[in-house]
Amino acid sequence: MLATLVAVAAVFCLAAAMRAPRAQTLPTQLARLSTLTAGEAVRLREARRPAWERLLAPVIGGVARRVRPRWAGMDADDLRRAGIDVERFGVAELLAVKLLAAVVGAAVALLVAAAAPPLLVLVPAVTFGAFITPSIAVTRRRQARRRRLLRELPDLVGLLKAFVTAGITLEQALHLISAQQASCPDPSLLAQEVRRALADYGLGMSIEQALDSMARRTGVEELEMLAGALAQGKRQGAGMERILRDQETVVRLAQRNRAAAEASRVGNRLVGVLVLVYLPEFMVLIMVPLFYGIFLRAFG
């Protein structure tokens, strides 16, 4: 029972770590932490954690210190791209959650097998499934974030082109777009990432470096291409309007290709569903009576 409670709490820790830090308050947090000592900053972060997370952090941390992070099958970049704060929940903590989930899965499977002994053969499968479930959750979250960023990218590039055409600088255009979209009832994920990049820019990075860091943090190739094109245009003194127009064409064409690929996959899945639905009825209602009649006429 204790192991079950600890593992369930570990899964809650994983869910809490998946909450990305709010981009709107990031500059204020950075400015406040910069005036504190290291010990005060640590105590401040600990005080902001929920009570249950503070109680379970020593348990997760104790297991994490005794494992090798490379066994997790993921690195810190994978966690960042899934929107997980690696300062609070790193690769070692992920592996600790996986191990605790495997222990609970094995315990539950053994309890079920005690009532039904034939089910004992399922204990390894259940244990392995529980072990890989946190990794599957992180992978799906990372893929969902990537799809959402790709959906929002063409609109961002189009707005940037419109602002730059109107004579607004790139930095001001990024600030206006991100401030408007990040404060909507349904905030844009890409706008939040842009605000984090602007926070890096305010701390001394160049805008090209901040955008490149954002692209590497999100792991989206189209964002890396956009950041590279803007950086090259800055170095060569090329017009931002032409660069953004070309980038908008590229990202919208890529979006159209992805939509066509998704539509083709939907068609294939629909065919598979139709086969699974109608093939059994066809076999039962037509083929079985047909062969049964042939059998009776031949040997009856």
Secondary structure, 3 states (H helix, E strand, C coil): CHHHHHHHHHHHHHHHHCCCCCHHHHHHHHHHHHCCCHHHHHHHHHHHCCHHHHHHHHHHHHHHCCCCHHHHCCCHHHHHHCCCCCCCCCHHHHHHHHHHHHHHHHHHHHHHHHHCHHHHHHHHHHHHHHHHHHHHHHHHHHHHHHHHHHHHHHHHHHHHHHHHHCCCCHHHHHHHHHHHHHCCCCCCHHHHHHHHHHHHHHCCCCHHHHHHHHHHHHCCHHHHHHHHHHHHHHHHCCCHHHHHHHHHHHHHHHHHHHHHHHHHHHHHHHHHHHHHHHHHHHHHHHHHHHHHHHHHHHHC
